[in-house]
Amino acid sequence: MRVADFDFDLPPELIAQFPPAVRGGSRLLRVGASGTLTDLAFRDLPMLLRPDDLLVMNDTRVIKARLFGQKDSGGRVELLVERVTDGFEALAFIRASHAPKPGSRIHLGDDEVVEVVAKEDDLTRLRFPHPVLEVLDRLGRLPLPPYIEHAPTADDEARYQTVYANAPGAVAAPTAGLHFDTAMLGALKAAGVRAAQVTLHVGAGTFQPVRVDTIAEHRMHSERYTVPQATVDAIDATRTRGGRVVAVGTTSLRALEAASRHGMLHAGSDETDIFIAPGYRFRVVDALITNFHLPKSTLLMLVSAFAGVDVIRTAYAHAIRARYRFFSYGDAMFLDQASLERLQ
């Protein structure tokens, strides 16, 4: 298939610039059997889930990955930390009039001086004099997506983070999880819906455009993930009970499918560059809660693989007509693969 097959026209005013007034105050489009589309509110989610279903959530925490500084020459530099590789080193995208060379230094606030170690493809390895996460927490800014046009505020720092965020390391939020508040999680638990966690540190590559013409040519960026043994056990128990594994977001789905690429689902930590496109056979996930994604993006290809290309085209066309809000702060979809199998 061609990348152009995943393009669509989106009115700019449908790109959500701010979260809803209250967490979870968003809309939910259910894509059901025979391609039926049902307009719901996100607070209606419990009626789509059953006792013994398992929600798998990505507990990554967004770090303040954007830094501003100066080179020794005085030239301004903007850094976007892609990932922290150990306590004192990180890989980052650098924006400057002339890229700083290995061996040079970048001066941040509070006399923090970062050493440029090496160029690694599109990224640059940096060495910090203090723990990277400590520096980012003190001097960094929240890396809102490029399509959100305002500077990050204190409200963004709270709302561009899930209520269950735990493991720092992401530079973009697992946005399907932004809809859940503690009251919703409590209600689901009381209804017999279980929950489990994975960690996938979302990288800035999630916003990089696909620069090839056919999807078979595309190579994904790599991201670090962890699937705990407790989550593998919870999935096995869900299968035994006849429940569904419901991924909260494409990042949770990618972690689970990456951990099962060689057959059985295995616990552990690893790097994944898994690219899920139409034709992929899903091994773990039965249903997916996800936001609406960018045109020609790998995430749109993923949901098209999950629900069917024509189904997603129809759902997105409906969402545009019905004035749903798109992207990170936008509304959500619920896709149940079991009810969609007849449409594949």
ChimeraX attribute file (.defattr): number of C-alpha atoms within 10 A of each C-alpha:
attribute: neighborCount
match mode: 1-to-1
recipient: residues
	/A:1	11
	/A:2	13
	/A:3	20
	/A:4	13
	/A:5	15
	/A:6	19
	/A:7	14
	/A:8	13
	/A:9	8
	/A:10	14
	/A:11	10
	/A:12	9
	/A:13	10
	/A:14	15
	/A:15	19
	/A:16	19
	/A:17	18
	/A:18	16
	/A:19	21
	/A:20	17
	/A:21	8
	/A:22	10
	/A:23	16
	/A:24	20
	/A:25	16
	/A:26	20
	/A:27	20
	/A:28	26
	/A:29	25
	/A:30	23
	/A:31	23
	/A:32	18
	/A:33	16
	/A:34	12
	/A:35	19
	/A:36	12
	/A:37	17
	/A:38	14
	/A:39	15
	/A:40	15
	/A:41	16
	/A:42	22
	/A:43	15
	/A:44	12
	/A:45	15
	/A:46	16
	/A:47	9
	/A:48	9
	/A:49	19
	/A:50	15
	/A:51	17
	/A:52	21
	/A:53	23
	/A:54	27
	/A:55	24
	/A:56	24
	/A:57	26
	/A:58	33
	/A:59	25
	/A:60	27
	/A:61	25
	/A:62	26
	/A:63	25
	/A:64	25
	/A:65	28
	/A:66	20
	/A:67	21
	/A:68	18
	/A:69	19
	/A:70	18
	/A:71	19
	/A:72	13
	/A:73	10
	/A:74	10
	/A:75	14
	/A:76	16
	/A:77	20
	/A:78	16
	/A:79	19
	/A:80	23
	/A:81	29
	/A:82	24
	/A:83	25
	/A:84	20
	/A:85	13
	/A:86	12
	/A:87	14
	/A:88	17
	/A:89	21
	/A:90	21
	/A:91	23
	/A:92	24
	/A:93	16
	/A:94	19
	/A:95	14
	/A:96	13
	/A:97	9
	/A:98	11
	/A:99	13
	/A:100	23
	/A:101	13
	/A:102	14
	/A:103	10
	/A:104	14
	/A:105	20
	/A:106	24
	/A:107	18
	/A:108	18
	/A:109	14
	/A:110	9
	/A:111	7
	/A:112	14
	/A:113	19
	/A:114	20
	/A:115	19
	/A:116	18
	/A:117	18
	/A:118	17
	/A:119	16
	/A:120	10
	/A:121	6
	/A:122	9
	/A:123	17
	/A:124	22
	/A:125	20
	/A:126	24
	/A:127	20
	/A:128	18
	/A:129	13
	/A:130	14
	/A:131	14
	/A:132	22
	/A:133	22
	/A:134	12
	/A:135	20
	/A:136	17
	/A:137	13
	/A:138	12
	/A:139	17
	/A:140	21
	/A:141	19
	/A:142	23
	/A:143	23
	/A:144	22
	/A:145	16
	/A:146	8
	/A:147	14
	/A:148	15
	/A:149	11
	/A:150	10
	/A:151	10
	/A:152	14
	/A:153	11
	/A:154	8
	/A:155	10
	/A:156	14
	/A:157	16
	/A:158	10
	/A:159	19
	/A:160	24
	/A:161	21
	/A:162	24
	/A:163	18
	/A:164	18
	/A:165	18
	/A:166	14
	/A:167	16
	/A:168	16
	/A:169	24
	/A:170	27
	/A:171	27
	/A:172	27
	/A:173	27
	/A:174	29
	/A:175	25
	/A:176	28
	/A:177	26
	/A:178	25
	/A:179	26
	/A:180	18
	/A:181	16
	/A:182	11
	/A:183	10
	/A:184	17
	/A:185	18
	/A:186	11
	/A:187	12
	/A:188	21
	/A:189	15
	/A:190	11
	/A:191	15
	/A:192	14
	/A:193	20
	/A:194	21
	/A:195	19
	/A:196	20
	/A:197	22
	/A:198	26
	/A:199	26
	/A:200	30
	/A:201	29
	/A:202	24
	/A:203	21
	/A:204	21
	/A:205	14
	/A:206	18
	/A:207	15
	/A:208	12
	/A:209	12
	/A:210	17
	/A:211	12
	/A:212	13
	/A:213	13
	/A:214	13
	/A:215	21
	/A:216	12
	/A:217	12
	/A:218	14
	/A:219	13
	/A:220	16
	/A:221	15
	/A:222	16
	/A:223	23
	/A:224	18
	/A:225	25
	/A:226	19
	/A:227	24
	/A:228	17
	/A:229	14
	/A:230	13
	/A:231	20
	/A:232	21
	/A:233	15
	/A:234	20
	/A:235	25
	/A:236	15
	/A:237	14
	/A:238	17
	/A:239	16
	/A:240	10
	/A:241	12
	/A:242	12
	/A:243	20
	/A:244	24
	/A:245	26
	/A:246	25
	/A:247	29
	/A:248	26
	/A:249	22
	/A:250	22
	/A:251	26
	/A:252	29
	/A:253	28
	/A:254	22
	/A:255	26
	/A:256	28
	/A:257	22
	/A:258	23
	/A:259	25
	/A:260	16
	/A:261	13
	/A:262	9
	/A:263	9
	/A:264	12
	/A:265	21
	/A:266	18
	/A:267	18
	/A:268	12
	/A:269	16
	/A:270	15
	/A:271	15
	/A:272	18
	/A:273	13
	/A:274	16
	/A:275	19
	/A:276	23
	/A:277	20
	/A:278	18
	/A:279	11
	/A:280	11
	/A:281	11
	/A:282	16
	/A:283	15
	/A:284	20
	/A:285	20
	/A:286	20
	/A:287	25
	/A:288	25
	/A:289	24
	/A:290	26
	/A:291	30
	/A:292	25
	/A:293	19
	/A:294	21
	/A:295	18
	/A:296	19
	/A:297	17
	/A:298	24
	/A:299	22
	/A:300	23
	/A:301	24
	/A:302	21
	/A:303	23
	/A:304	20
	/A:305	19
	/A:306	28
	/A:307	25
	/A:308	20
	/A:309	21
	/A:310	13
	/A:311	22
	/A:312	21
	/A:313	17
	/A:314	14
	/A:315	21
	/A:316	20
	/A:317	15
	/A:318	15
	/A:319	21
	/A:320	15
	/A:321	9
	/A:322	10
	/A:323	12
	/A:324	21
	/A:325	23
	/A:326	24
	/A:327	21
	/A:328	28
	/A:329	23
	/A:330	25
	/A:331	27
	/A:332	30
	/A:333	25
	/A:334	21
	/A:335	24
	/A:336	23
	/A:337	23
	/A:338	13
	/A:339	16
	/A:340	20
	/A:341	13
	/A:342	10
	/A:343	14
	/A:344	14
